Amino acid sequence: MNQSKQRFFIALVPPLDIEQHITEIQLYFAEHYNSRGALNSPPHITLQPPFHSLAEDVPTLEESLKKFSANRLPIPVTLSGFAAFAPRVIYADVVKSPELLEIHKNLMSYIEATLGIVDLVSQTRPFVPHMTVAFRDLTKENFQTAWLEFAGRSLNFEFTASALTLLLHDGSRWNISNQFPLAAEPPTILNPS
């Protein structure tokens, strides 16, 4: 039996109009700064970094994500300006909202508890929600120049992430494998008379 391992990660993906805008920025980096790495996945905010799963375990993984998402409210997301992890990464900055911090923490605990998937690196550093526009193949020299250009540039978007997205690596790029709606009903506020 083939024990093929597949690589996945879990993220929040913006609506199409914002996705297109971020992709245009990524294309700009590819053209002007020779950095194409960010184009290997749809624009996203990573919640669970890449992990491996055996092909036969994928239905269990998907069922777990479906259960997790069903009890979660959609997440308000605000993109505001640009930030960087020097000397290689430039990203659209995502406002650290309590909702984002909470879903990240809860998802990582849930995945560890139900599937035994642990990302040791993210356990040792704070969660910085972001949408990468250039990384890995951005040279240090190009980073310096690009950061001068983007550090003060404005970017403002708000959207509601209404699903968790499971992305699968096909050997060359990341593609959306499945989406799990954040389906909890907001609490009803009763009007006491």
Secondary structure, DSSP 8 states (H G I E B T S, - for coil): ----EEEEEEEE---HHHHHHHHHHHHHHHHHH---GGGGS-S-EEEEEEEEEEGGGHHHHHHHHHHHHHTS--EEEEEEEEEEETTTEEEEEE---HHHHHHHHHHHHHHHHHH----HHHHHS----EEEEE-SSS-HHHHHHHHHHHTT---EEEEEE-EEEEEEE-SSSEEEEEEEE------------
